[in-house]
């Protein structure tokens, strides 16, 4: 053992020992700690396990008033006692320090020896996954090549919080929210950003980065060929995996990385393992705040194995496209007249959308909900108040009125995919913030990404998109029609559709699960019915019996609408407790949501496998438009709408999952009601 220290320091420490306590109770009290005080045998000790000398214990003798700071072969620790499992023979370094009133103090580096290899410590699957196994080697590449191709990950580099680890990375991979991860694991600095390289090529240049080869041939050896960083060249070192804490320590080498970040990490060999499979590996190093000037975080480099890289073939991908409803061309072109004047929505004028047309920023439901970085608010609507685009589907003419009042006439075509191509006009102006701009593509085109209908089935708006030339997304604009004429009482259509009718749960198409934008769903009109085995987790004969007993009858009550709800109530054992239970109350309708608020809960499926199904909407406050407890979303799903209610019924939706409530996703549970015979 290396026990070099100054004689006078030793004498002073010994004096303290004799006058105060034994080495096992060593404490410096209020005395400042100096580097020369932190001596092996006095301030800390290194011991080999009596039965297995490959197990090494590092123990602080400074007392619990001092936080120990260990730098050891398997990384860094702050425990009073650290257990190291050392599989390979060799000489290893340890540096001990403490946190004091004046800051961190470290002693000199000391060493300990391990005489023999202990194969049991390299039997963990992690060793095999990284190196190929005993006597083998395995080569890894950064998942980005000189042709800017990432084969498995969406990019070569991700960013995580400083406290993230194997467990948090797994939770994020499952789609859990940051709040959920922090609460579950008891950590604070936890977050992640996984940028795709195609849309974020600024991350690093696409070059040949070289390779990393790990082996277990007479020891744990690693060779890192830094092709893109000539100053590092080829490094040869040793590595040690801490399988219990999912970390790795490399001596005399550092993991493969880009040249642009070479100077922002203090130790490229001090590594957290965030994920590891036969073909993929994610290694994280700490970006130093002072060196980077960007704050501390984990730089997570994504690697693929040589076998995976060599056998990989480019996938044949089909980009998703917006799905427009049947008859959409007639809907938008031949409503009341063949000439439709479109204006920009003052409450939700723009957004970004995925290639399938789904909006990226689902929380932007009104002017006051836009993020401040966009520069949009209610006052900004004045910037485009005079804008309009009038399209005549009979003559294919287009009249563009710019916000400054200047009018230009041109023409347009509309293909069967919903792509507008303009000639003679080029809509272009700033919406807000000096940078959010309404514009067409370089080909003077827009694509319809979504069509909105009111509960009567009439078109109430459409989103048109400008495809980003690099990223898989659209910038989209929300156009709403102005057909002229007086304002129609929105409740008139509701009263016509509902009043005087009784509806019951649809036992053929009982429920469905939708996204927050009310797209999606996986059930159909043939999912349930008399099939009591395929979905017995929710639908059985008992569930069907309860559904058959339920009904909602709508009646006029002065200028209001009244609803009477009936069902048989069951106990948890499936026994009827109240046959024909009935309750009545006012129904409040909000056409702009749209939603129906009852004065009572709806169908209670207690006594069946569907007992967990919602009777109210307790998570409704987390929807895009906050809802109250008994407020249900009026969902146009399938071919149903207020205009087709007699033939297709209607859906009432509640929020079953919400990230705002700590869930891993946003989801609406819809219940289908159809006209009773």
C-alpha positions as CSV (number, residue, x, y, z in Angstrom):
1,X,0.0,0.0,0.0
2,X,1.1,3.5,-0.7
3,X,1.2,5.3,2.7
4,X,3.4,8.2,1.9
5,X,2.6,11.2,4.1
6,X,4.4,13.9,6.0
7,X,5.8,13.1,9.4
8,X,4.6,16.2,11.1
9,X,1.1,15.7,9.8
10,X,1.1,12.2,11.2
11,X,2.3,13.3,14.6
12,X,-0.5,15.9,14.8
13,X,-3.1,13.4,13.8
14,X,-1.8,10.9,16.3
15,X,-2.0,13.5,19.0
16,X,-5.6,14.1,18.2
17,X,-6.3,10.4,18.3
18,X,-4.8,10.0,21.8
19,X,-6.7,12.9,23.2
20,X,-10.1,12.2,21.6
21,X,-11.0,8.9,20.1
22,X,-10.0,5.7,18.4
23,X,-9.4,5.4,14.7
24,X,-12.8,3.9,14.2
25,X,-14.4,7.0,15.7
26,X,-12.0,9.4,14.0
27,X,-13.3,13.0,13.9
28,X,-11.6,16.3,13.3
29,X,-14.4,18.3,15.0
30,X,-14.2,21.9,14.1
31,X,-10.6,21.6,12.8
32,X,-10.2,22.4,9.1
33,X,-9.2,19.3,7.1
34,X,-6.1,19.5,4.9
35,X,-5.1,17.2,2.1
36,X,-2.3,15.7,4.2
37,X,-4.8,14.7,6.9
38,X,-6.6,12.3,4.6
39,X,-4.2,9.3,5.0
40,X,-4.9,5.7,4.6
41,X,-5.1,3.9,7.9
42,X,-6.0,7.1,9.7
43,X,-8.8,8.8,7.7
44,X,-9.9,5.8,5.7
45,X,-9.0,2.1,5.3
46,X,-8.8,-0.4,2.4
47,X,-9.5,-4.0,3.3
48,X,-9.8,-7.2,1.3
49,X,-12.6,-9.6,2.1
50,X,-11.3,-12.5,4.3
51,X,-12.9,-15.2,2.2
52,X,-12.7,-13.6,-1.3
53,X,-9.8,-11.1,-1.7
54,X,-11.3,-9.9,-5.0
55,X,-13.9,-8.1,-2.8
56,X,-12.4,-4.9,-1.5
57,X,-14.0,-2.6,1.1
58,X,-13.3,1.1,1.3
59,X,-14.3,2.5,4.7
60,X,-14.2,6.2,5.9
61,X,-12.9,6.7,9.4
62,X,-13.8,10.4,9.5
63,X,-17.2,10.0,11.2
64,X,-20.6,10.7,9.9
65,X,-20.2,14.5,10.2
66,X,-18.0,14.3,7.0
67,X,-19.4,13.2,3.7
68,X,-16.8,10.9,2.1
69,X,-15.9,11.4,-1.6
70,X,-14.4,8.4,-3.2
71,X,-12.7,8.1,-6.6
72,X,-12.2,4.4,-7.1
73,X,-11.8,1.9,-10.0
74,X,-15.6,1.6,-10.5
75,X,-16.4,5.3,-10.4
76,X,-17.3,7.8,-7.7
77,X,-19.2,7.2,-4.4
78,X,-20.2,9.1,-1.3
79,X,-21.0,6.2,1.0
80,X,-19.3,5.7,4.3
81,X,-18.4,2.2,3.2
82,X,-18.0,1.1,-0.4
83,X,-17.8,-2.5,-1.6
84,X,-15.8,-3.2,-4.8
85,X,-16.0,-6.4,-6.7
86,X,-12.8,-6.6,-8.7
87,X,-12.7,-9.5,-11.2
88,X,-9.2,-8.9,-12.6
89,X,-5.7,-9.0,-11.1
90,X,-3.9,-5.7,-11.1
91,X,-3.0,-2.6,-9.2
92,X,-5.8,-0.1,-8.7
93,X,-6.0,3.5,-7.6
94,X,-8.1,5.0,-4.9
95,X,-8.5,8.7,-3.9
96,X,-10.3,9.7,-0.7
97,X,-11.8,13.1,0.0
98,X,-14.3,14.8,2.2
99,X,-16.7,17.7,2.0
100,X,-15.7,20.4,4.5
101,X,-16.9,23.8,5.5
102,X,-14.3,25.2,3.2
103,X,-15.1,23.0,0.2
104,X,-13.9,19.6,-1.1
105,X,-10.5,18.3,0.1
106,X,-8.8,15.2,-1.4
107,X,-5.9,13.2,-0.2
108,X,-3.1,11.6,-2.2
109,X,-3.9,8.7,-4.5
110,X,-3.1,5.3,-3.0
111,X,-3.2,1.9,-4.5
112,X,-4.3,-1.6,-3.7
113,X,-3.5,-4.9,-5.4
114,X,-5.6,-7.8,-6.6
115,X,-3.6,-10.9,-7.1
116,X,-5.9,-13.2,-9.1
117,X,-8.8,-13.2,-11.5
118,X,-12.2,-14.1,-10.2
119,X,-14.4,-15.2,-13.1
120,X,-17.6,-15.1,-11.2
121,X,-17.5,-11.3,-11.2
122,X,-17.6,-11.3,-15.0
123,X,-20.4,-13.8,-15.4
124,X,-23.1,-11.1,-15.3
125,X,-24.8,-10.8,-18.7
126,X,-23.7,-7.2,-19.0
127,X,-20.1,-8.3,-19.5
128,X,-21.1,-10.6,-22.3
129,X,-23.3,-8.0,-23.9
130,X,-20.4,-5.5,-24.0
131,X,-17.5,-7.7,-24.8
132,X,-18.9,-10.9,-26.3
133,X,-17.9,-13.0,-23.3
134,X,-14.8,-14.6,-21.9
135,X,-12.0,-14.8,-24.4
136,X,-14.0,-12.8,-27.0
137,X,-14.2,-9.2,-28.2
138,X,-16.9,-7.0,-29.5
139,X,-16.7,-3.8,-31.6
140,X,-19.1,-0.9,-31.3
141,X,-19.7,2.2,-33.5
142,X,-21.4,5.5,-32.8
143,X,-24.8,5.4,-34.5
144,X,-24.0,7.9,-37.2
145,X,-21.8,7.4,-40.2
146,X,-20.2,9.6,-42.7
147,X,-23.3,9.5,-44.8
148,X,-25.4,10.9,-42.0
149,X,-27.2,7.6,-41.4
150,X,-28.3,6.5,-38.0
151,X,-29.3,2.8,-38.1
152,X,-31.1,2.1,-34.8
153,X,-31.5,5.3,-32.9
154,X,-32.9,8.5,-34.3
155,X,-29.6,10.2,-33.7
156,X,-26.1,9.7,-32.2
157,X,-26.5,11.9,-29.1
158,X,-29.3,12.4,-26.5
159,X,-29.4,14.7,-23.5
160,X,-30.5,13.7,-19.9
161,X,-30.5,15.2,-16.5
162,X,-27.5,14.7,-14.2
163,X,-29.4,12.3,-11.9
164,X,-30.8,10.1,-14.7
165,X,-29.7,6.5,-14.8
166,X,-30.5,3.0,-16.0
167,X,-33.9,3.0,-14.2
168,X,-35.0,6.5,-15.3
169,X,-34.0,5.8,-18.9
170,X,-36.1,2.6,-18.9
171,X,-39.1,4.6,-17.6
172,X,-38.7,7.3,-20.2
173,X,-38.5,4.5,-22.9
174,X,-41.9,3.3,-21.7
175,X,-43.3,6.8,-22.2
176,X,-43.5,7.9,-18.6
177,X,-43.5,11.6,-17.8
178,X,-40.7,13.5,-16.2
179,X,-42.8,14.1,-13.1
180,X,-43.6,10.4,-12.8
181,X,-39.9,9.5,-13.1
182,X,-38.8,12.0,-10.5
183,X,-41.5,10.9,-8.0
184,X,-41.0,7.2,-8.6
185,X,-37.2,7.3,-8.3
186,X,-36.9,10.1,-5.8
187,X,-34.6,12.2,-8.0
188,X,-34.7,15.9,-9.0
189,X,-32.6,16.6,-12.1
190,X,-34.3,14.2,-14.4
191,X,-35.4,15.0,-18.0
192,X,-34.5,14.0,-21.5
193,X,-34.3,15.3,-25.0
194,X,-33.8,12.7,-27.8
195,X,-33.1,14.8,-30.9
196,X,-33.4,13.2,-34.4
197,X,-30.3,13.9,-36.4
198,X,-32.1,14.6,-39.6
199,X,-33.8,17.6,-38.0
200,X,-30.8,18.5,-35.8
201,X,-27.7,18.0,-37.9
202,X,-26.1,20.9,-35.9
203,X,-25.4,18.3,-33.2
204,X,-22.2,17.1,-34.9
205,X,-20.7,16.6,-38.3
206,X,-21.4,13.3,-40.0
207,X,-18.0,11.6,-40.3
208,X,-16.2,8.3,-39.6
209,X,-15.9,8.5,-35.8
210,X,-13.9,5.2,-35.5
211,X,-14.7,2.3,-33.3
212,X,-14.6,0.9,-29.7
213,X,-13.6,-2.7,-29.1
214,X,-14.1,-4.3,-25.7
215,X,-12.6,-7.7,-24.9
216,X,-12.2,-10.2,-22.1
217,X,-8.8,-11.7,-23.2
218,X,-6.6,-12.0,-20.1
219,X,-8.4,-9.0,-18.6
220,X,-11.0,-6.4,-19.5
221,X,-9.3,-4.4,-22.3
222,X,-10.6,-1.7,-24.5
223,X,-9.3,-0.2,-27.7
224,X,-10.8,3.1,-28.8
225,X,-10.0,4.4,-32.3
226,X,-10.8,8.1,-32.4
227,X,-10.7,8.6,-36.1
228,X,-12.4,12.0,-36.0
229,X,-10.2,13.3,-33.2
230,X,-6.5,12.9,-34.4
231,X,-5.2,14.4,-31.1
232,X,-6.6,11.4,-29.3
233,X,-5.6,8.8,-31.9
234,X,-6.0,5.2,-30.8
235,X,-6.3,4.7,-27.0
236,X,-5.7,1.3,-25.2
237,X,-7.0,0.9,-21.7
238,X,-8.8,-1.2,-19.1
239,X,-12.4,-1.1,-18.2
240,X,-14.5,-2.3,-15.2
241,X,-18.3,-2.6,-15.1
242,X,-20.3,-2.1,-11.9
243,X,-23.2,-4.3,-12.8
244,X,-25.2,-3.4,-9.7
245,X,-25.1,0.3,-10.3
246,X,-25.0,0.2,-14.2
247,X,-21.8,2.1,-14.6
248,X,-18.4,1.6,-16.1
249,X,-15.0,2.9,-15.5
250,X,-12.4,3.1,-18.3
251,X,-8.7,3.8,-17.5
252,X,-6.4,5.3,-20.1
253,X,-9.1,5.7,-22.7
254,X,-12.4,7.5,-23.2
255,X,-15.6,6.5,-25.1
256,X,-16.0,7.4,-28.7
257,X,-17.4,10.9,-29.2
258,X,-17.6,13.9,-31.5
259,X,-14.8,16.4,-31.7
260,X,-17.1,19.4,-30.9
261,X,-17.6,18.2,-27.4
262,X,-14.1,16.8,-26.7
263,X,-13.4,19.7,-24.3
264,X,-16.6,19.8,-22.2
265,X,-16.2,16.5,-20.2
266,X,-13.7,16.1,-17.4
267,X,-13.5,12.4,-17.6
268,X,-14.6,10.5,-20.7
269,X,-13.9,7.2,-18.8
270,X,-16.4,7.9,-16.0
271,X,-19.6,6.4,-17.5
272,X,-23.2,5.6,-16.7
273,X,-24.8,2.8,-18.7
274,X,-28.3,3.9,-19.6
275,X,-29.3,0.9,-21.8
276,X,-27.6,-2.2,-23.1
277,X,-28.8,-5.0,-25.5
278,X,-27.1,-7.4,-27.8
279,X,-27.0,-4.7,-30.6
280,X,-27.3,-1.4,-28.9
281,X,-25.7,0.5,-26.1
282,X,-26.2,4.0,-24.5
283,X,-23.3,5.4,-22.5
284,X,-23.6,8.7,-20.6
285,X,-20.8,11.0,-19.5
286,X,-21.2,14.2,-17.5
287,X,-21.0,17.5,-19.3
288,X,-19.1,19.9,-17.1
289,X,-20.9,23.2,-16.5
290,X,-17.7,25.3,-16.3
291,X,-16.1,23.7,-19.4
292,X,-19.2,23.8,-21.5
293,X,-20.7,27.1,-20.4
294,X,-24.1,25.3,-21.0
295,X,-24.8,23.8,-17.6
296,X,-24.3,20.2,-16.4
297,X,-26.1,17.4,-18.0
298,X,-25.6,13.8,-19.2
299,X,-24.4,13.5,-22.8
300,X,-25.7,10.1,-23.9
301,X,-23.9,8.6,-26.8
302,X,-25.8,5.9,-28.8
303,X,-23.8,2.9,-30.1
304,X,-24.6,-0.1,-32.3
305,X,-22.6,-3.3,-32.5
306,X,-20.5,-4.2,-35.5
307,X,-22.8,-7.2,-36.3
308,X,-25.8,-5.0,-36.3
309,X,-24.1,-2.4,-38.5
310,X,-22.8,-4.9,-41.0
311,X,-26.2,-6.7,-41.3
312,X,-28.4,-3.6,-41.4
313,X,-30.3,-2.8,-44.5
314,X,-32.2,0.5,-45.0
315,X,-35.9,-0.1,-44.0
316,X,-38.6,0.5,-46.6
317,X,-40.6,3.3,-44.9
318,X,-43.9,4.7,-45.9
319,X,-44.5,8.1,-44.5
320,X,-47.8,8.6,-42.7
321,X,-50.2,11.0,-44.3
322,X,-53.2,13.0,-43.1
323,X,-56.4,11.0,-43.2
324,X,-59.3,13.1,-44.4
325,X,-63.0,12.0,-43.9
326,X,-65.0,10.5,-46.7
327,X,-66.6,13.2,-48.9
328,X,-64.1,15.9,-47.7
329,X,-63.9,17.5,-51.1
330,X,-67.6,18.2,-51.2
331,X,-67.5,19.3,-47.6
332,X,-65.0,22.1,-48.1
333,X,-65.9,23.1,-51.6
334,X,-69.7,22.9,-51.8
335,X,-71.2,23.8,-48.5
336,X,-74.0,26.4,-48.7
337,X,-72.4,27.9,-51.8
338,X,-69.5,27.0,-54.1
339,X,-67.6,30.1,-53.0
340,X,-66.2,29.9,-49.5
341,X,-64.4,32.7,-47.7
342,X,-61.7,31.4,-45.3
343,X,-60.1,33.5,-42.5
344,X,-57.5,32.7,-40.0
345,X,-58.8,31.6,-36.6
346,X,-58.1,34.4,-34.0
347,X,-58.0,31.9,-31.1
348,X,-55.8,29.1,-32.7
349,X,-54.2,30.5,-35.9
350,X,-51.2,28.2,-36.2
351,X,-49.5,25.1,-34.8
352,X,-47.1,22.4,-35.9
353,X,-48.4,19.0,-37.0
354,X,-46.9,15.5,-37.4
355,X,-47.0,13.9,-40.9
356,X,-50.3,12.2,-40.0
357,X,-51.9,15.6,-39.4
358,X,-52.0,15.3,-35.6
359,X,-51.2,18.6,-33.8
360,X,-48.0,18.7,-31.9
361,X,-49.0,21.4,-29.4
362,X,-52.3,20.1,-28.2
363,X,-52.4,22.6,-25.3
364,X,-52.8,25.6,-27.7
365,X,-56.5,25.7,-27.5
366,X,-57.0,29.5,-27.2
367,X,-54.9,32.6,-27.7
368,X,-54.0,32.7,-24.0
369,X,-52.7,29.1,-24.0
370,X,-49.9,29.7,-26.6
371,X,-46.4,29.5,-25.2
372,X,-44.8,32.9,-24.7
373,X,-41.9,32.1,-27.1
374,X,-44.3,32.2,-30.0
375,X,-45.3,35.8,-29.4
376,X,-48.9,35.0,-29.9
377,X,-51.8,36.3,-27.7
378,X,-55.3,37.7,-28.2
379,X,-53.9,41.2,-29.2
380,X,-51.9,39.6,-32.0
381,X,-55.0,38.6,-33.8
382,X,-55.3,42.2,-35.0
383,X,-52.2,41.5,-37.2
384,X,-54.3,39.4,-39.6
385,X,-57.8,40.6,-39.0
386,X,-58.3,41.8,-42.6
387,X,-56.8,38.6,-44.2
388,X,-59.1,36.3,-46.2
389,X,-58.9,33.7,-48.9
390,X,-62.0,33.1,-51.0
391,X,-62.0,29.9,-53.0
392,X,-64.6,29.2,-55.7
393,X,-64.8,25.5,-56.4
394,X,-66.9,26.1,-59.6
395,X,-64.4,28.4,-61.3
396,X,-61.3,27.4,-59.3
397,X,-60.5,31.0,-58.7
398,X,-58.9,32.3,-55.6
399,X,-59.1,35.8,-54.1
400,X,-56.4,36.6,-51.6
401,X,-56.8,39.7,-49.4
402,X,-53.6,40.5,-47.4
403,X,-53.7,42.0,-43.9
404,X,-53.0,45.4,-45.4
405,X,-56.2,45.1,-47.5
406,X,-54.5,44.5,-50.9
407,X,-56.5,42.1,-53.0
408,X,-55.1,39.7,-55.6
409,X,-57.0,37.3,-57.8
410,X,-55.5,34.0,-59.0
411,X,-56.4,30.3,-59.4
412,X,-56.0,27.1,-57.6
413,X,-56.2,23.3,-58.0
414,X,-57.0,20.7,-55.3
415,X,-55.8,17.2,-55.8
416,X,-57.3,14.0,-54.3
417,X,-54.7,14.1,-51.4
418,X,-55.9,17.5,-50.3
419,X,-53.0,19.5,-51.8
420,X,-53.8,23.1,-52.9
421,X,-51.6,24.5,-55.6
422,X,-52.0,28.2,-56.2
423,X,-51.2,30.4,-59.2
424,X,-51.3,34.2,-59.4
425,X,-51.5,34.5,-55.6
426,X,-48.9,33.8,-52.9
427,X,-50.3,34.1,-49.3
428,X,-47.5,35.4,-47.1
429,X,-47.5,37.6,-44.0
430,X,-46.3,37.6,-40.4
431,X,-48.8,36.3,-37.9
432,X,-46.9,37.3,-34.7
433,X,-43.6,37.6,-32.9
434,X,-41.8,38.9,-36.0
435,X,-41.1,35.3,-37.2
436,X,-44.3,33.2,-37.1
437,X,-45.3,33.5,-40.8
438,X,-48.2,32.3,-42.8
439,X,-46.7,31.1,-46.1
440,X,-47.0,28.5,-48.8
441,X,-44.2,26.1,-49.8
442,X,-41.6,26.8,-52.4
443,X,-44.1,25.1,-54.9
444,X,-46.8,27.5,-53.7
445,X,-48.8,24.7,-52.0
446,X,-50.7,23.8,-48.9
447,X,-51.9,20.4,-47.8
448,X,-55.0,19.9,-45.8
449,X,-54.0,18.1,-42.7
450,X,-57.2,18.1,-40.8
451,X,-60.9,19.0,-41.3
452,X,-63.1,20.0,-38.4
453,X,-66.9,19.6,-38.3
454,X,-69.4,20.9,-35.8
455,X,-71.8,18.5,-34.2
456,X,-74.3,18.9,-37.0
457,X,-71.7,17.6,-39.5
458,X,-71.0,21.0,-41.1
459,X,-67.4,22.0,-41.8
460,X,-66.3,24.4,-39.0
461,X,-62.6,24.7,-40.0
462,X,-59.6,23.1,-41.6
463,X,-55.9,23.0,-41.0
464,X,-53.7,23.5,-44.0
465,X,-50.0,22.7,-43.7
466,X,-46.7,23.8,-45.1
467,X,-44.3,20.8,-45.2
468,X,-40.9,21.4,-43.6
469,X,-38.2,20.6,-46.1
470,X,-36.0,18.9,-43.5
471,X,-38.1,17.8,-40.6
472,X,-40.9,15.3,-40.7
473,X,-43.6,17.9,-39.8
474,X,-45.9,20.6,-41.1
475,X,-46.4,24.1,-40.0
476,X,-50.1,24.4,-40.1
477,X,-52.6,27.2,-40.2
478,X,-56.2,27.1,-38.9
479,X,-58.7,28.4,-41.5
480,X,-62.4,28.8,-40.6
481,X,-65.2,29.5,-43.1
482,X,-67.2,32.7,-43.3
483,X,-70.4,31.9,-45.3
484,X,-72.3,35.1,-44.5
485,X,-75.9,35.3,-43.2
486,X,-77.1,35.6,-39.7
487,X,-75.9,33.7,-36.6
488,X,-77.7,30.4,-36.1
489,X,-78.6,29.4,-32.5
490,X,-76.3,26.5,-31.9
491,X,-78.7,24.8,-29.5
492,X,-81.3,24.5,-32.2
493,X,-79.5,21.7,-33.8
494,X,-78.9,20.0,-30.5
495,X,-82.6,20.2,-29.6
496,X,-83.6,18.8,-32.9
497,X,-81.2,15.9,-32.6
498,X,-81.8,15.0,-29.0
499,X,-85.2,16.1,-27.7
500,X,-88.0,13.5,-27.7
501,X,-85.6,10.6,-28.2
502,X,-84.2,7.9,-25.9
503,X,-80.7,6.4,-26.4
504,X,-79.1,3.3,-25.0
505,X,-75.5,1.9,-24.8
506,X,-74.6,0.2,-28.1
507,X,-73.8,-3.4,-27.1
508,X,-72.2,-4.0,-30.5
509,X,-69.7,-1.1,-30.4
510,X,-69.6,-0.5,-26.6
511,X,-66.5,1.6,-26.0
512,X,-63.4,2.9,-27.7
513,X,-60.2,4.6,-26.8
514,X,-59.1,7.8,-28.6
515,X,-56.3,10.4,-28.6
516,X,-56.8,13.8,-27.1
517,X,-57.5,15.2,-30.6
518,X,-60.2,12.5,-30.8
519,X,-58.4,10.5,-33.5
520,X,-57.5,6.8,-33.3
521,X,-59.5,4.0,-31.7
522,X,-59.2,0.3,-32.1
523,X,-62.7,-1.2,-31.5
524,X,-65.4,-1.4,-34.2
525,X,-69.1,-2.2,-34.6
526,X,-68.3,-6.0,-34.4
527,X,-66.0,-5.9,-31.4
528,X,-68.5,-6.7,-28.6
529,X,-72.1,-7.9,-29.2
530,X,-72.5,-11.5,-28.0
531,X,-68.8,-12.2,-28.0
532,X,-68.1,-12.6,-24.3
533,X,-64.6,-14.2,-24.5
534,X,-62.4,-12.0,-26.8
535,X,-62.6,-9.0,-24.4
536,X,-63.7,-10.6,-21.2
537,X,-61.5,-8.1,-19.2
538,X,-64.4,-5.6,-19.8
539,X,-67.2,-7.2,-21.8
540,X,-69.1,-10.2,-20.5
541,X,-72.8,-11.2,-20.3
542,X,-73.0,-9.3,-17.0
543,X,-71.6,-6.1,-18.6
544,X,-74.1,-6.6,-21.5
545,X,-77.0,-7.0,-19.1
546,X,-76.2,-3.7,-17.3
547,X,-75.8,-1.9,-20.6
548,X,-79.1,-3.2,-21.9
549,X,-80.8,-2.0,-18.7
550,X,-79.6,1.6,-19.2
551,X,-81.0,4.5,-21.2
552,X,-81.0,8.3,-21.5
553,X,-84.2,10.1,-22.5
554,X,-84.0,13.7,-23.6
555,X,-87.0,16.1,-23.2
556,X,-87.6,19.8,-23.6
557,X,-87.9,21.7,-20.3
558,X,-88.8,25.3,-21.2
559,X,-85.8,26.6,-23.2
560,X,-83.6,23.9,-21.6
561,X,-83.1,20.2,-22.2
562,X,-83.8,17.7,-19.5
563,X,-82.4,14.2,-19.3
564,X,-83.8,11.1,-17.5
565,X,-81.3,8.3,-16.9
566,X,-82.4,4.8,-16.0
567,X,-80.5,1.6,-15.2
568,X,-80.4,-1.5,-13.0
569,X,-77.9,-1.1,-10.2
570,X,-75.8,-4.1,-9.1
571,X,-73.5,-4.8,-6.1
572,X,-69.9,-6.0,-6.4
573,X,-71.0,-9.6,-6.4
574,X,-73.2,-9.1,-9.4
575,X,-76.6,-9.0,-7.7
576,X,-79.3,-6.5,-8.5
577,X,-79.7,-3.9,-5.7
578,X,-82.1,-1.5,-7.4
579,X,-84.0,-2.4,-10.5
580,X,-85.0,0.5,-12.8
581,X,-83.0,3.1,-10.8
582,X,-84.0,6.5,-12.3
583,X,-82.7,10.0,-12.0
584,X,-83.4,13.3,-13.9
585,X,-81.8,16.7,-14.3
586,X,-80.9,19.5,-16.6
587,X,-78.4,19.0,-19.4
588,X,-76.0,21.9,-20.1
589,X,-74.6,21.9,-23.6
590,X,-71.5,23.8,-24.7
591,X,-71.5,23.7,-28.5
592,X,-68.0,25.2,-28.8
593,X,-66.3,22.4,-26.8
594,X,-68.6,20.5,-27.6
595,X,-69.8,18.8,-24.4
596,X,-72.8,17.7,-22.4
597,X,-72.9,18.3,-18.7
598,X,-75.4,16.1,-16.7
599,X,-76.5,16.6,-13.1
600,X,-75.8,13.0,-12.3
601,X,-73.3,10.2,-13.1
602,X,-73.9,7.9,-16.1
603,X,-73.9,4.1,-16.4
604,X,-72.5,2.3,-13.4
605,X,-71.0,-1.1,-14.4
606,X,-70.4,-2.3,-10.8
607,X,-70.9,-6.1,-10.6
608,X,-69.2,-6.7,-13.9
609,X,-65.6,-6.8,-15.3
610,X,-66.3,-3.2,-16.5
611,X,-66.8,-1.9,-12.9
612,X,-63.7,0.4,-13.5
613,X,-65.4,2.2,-16.4
614,X,-66.0,5.9,-15.7
615,X,-69.4,7.1,-14.5
616,X,-68.0,10.7,-14.2
617,X,-65.0,12.6,-15.6
618,X,-62.6,13.1,-12.7
619,X,-59.6,13.7,-14.9
620,X,-61.5,16.0,-17.2
621,X,-59.6,19.1,-16.0
622,X,-56.6,17.8,-17.9
623,X,-58.2,17.7,-21.3
624,X,-57.4,20.4,-23.9
625,X,-60.5,22.3,-22.7
626,X,-60.9,21.7,-18.9
627,X,-64.0,19.8,-18.1
628,X,-66.0,19.5,-14.9
629,X,-66.8,16.2,-13.1
630,X,-70.1,15.4,-14.9
631,X,-69.1,17.0,-18.2
632,X,-68.7,14.7,-21.1
633,X,-67.0,15.3,-24.5
634,X,-69.4,15.0,-27.4
635,X,-67.3,12.9,-29.7
636,X,-67.8,12.6,-33.5
637,X,-66.3,9.1,-34.0
638,X,-66.7,6.8,-36.9
639,X,-69.4,8.3,-39.0
640,X,-71.4,9.7,-36.1
641,X,-72.3,13.3,-35.7
642,X,-75.2,15.4,-34.5
643,X,-76.5,15.3,-38.0
644,X,-76.4,11.5,-38.2
645,X,-77.5,10.8,-34.7
646,X,-80.6,8.8,-35.7
647,X,-78.6,6.3,-37.7
648,X,-75.1,6.3,-36.1
649,X,-75.8,7.5,-32.5
650,X,-73.3,9.6,-30.5
651,X,-70.2,9.1,-28.3
652,X,-69.7,10.6,-24.9
653,X,-66.1,10.8,-23.9
654,X,-64.2,11.2,-20.6
655,X,-60.5,11.5,-19.9
656,X,-59.2,8.1,-18.8
657,X,-55.5,9.0,-18.9
658,X,-53.7,12.3,-18.9
659,X,-50.0,13.2,-18.6
660,X,-51.1,16.2,-16.6
661,X,-52.4,13.8,-14.0
662,X,-49.2,11.8,-13.9
663,X,-50.2,9.1,-16.5
664,X,-47.9,8.0,-19.3
665,X,-50.2,9.1,-22.1
666,X,-53.3,11.2,-23.0
667,X,-56.4,9.2,-23.7
668,X,-60.2,9.7,-24.1
669,X,-62.5,6.8,-23.2
670,X,-65.6,7.0,-25.4
671,X,-69.0,5.4,-24.7
672,X,-71.3,4.8,-27.7
673,X,-75.0,5.4,-27.4
674,X,-77.6,4.6,-30.1
675,X,-81.2,5.4,-30.7
676,X,-83.5,3.0,-28.7
677,X,-86.1,1.2,-30.7
